[in-house]
């Protein structure tokens, strides 16, 4: 999976198409990511002895194929490639050729 926690991504399909957000959590085993402000779901919290009942809005996971890495320098979504630099494998933007991390 090429998308990691902290990356800025653009949603390319689904109900939130066109939205940009930061990846809050990456789940590589399930091929899913949780993106800030995308796929917001309503959760009803039951009342306990210490906390009141409330309705929470939580971001749900979406499939990694529905998002694309957003290159902030090029201001456009781009694919990710890999290159070896100084004996280390690094991610590279296919659009600009710049090293991502």
Buried (B, 14 or more C-beta within 10 A) or exposed (E): EEBBEEBBBBBEEBEBEEBBBBBBEBEEEEEBBBBBBBBEEEEEEEEEEEEEEEEEEEBEBBEBEBBBBBBEEEEEBBEBEEEEEEEEEEBBBEBEEEEBE
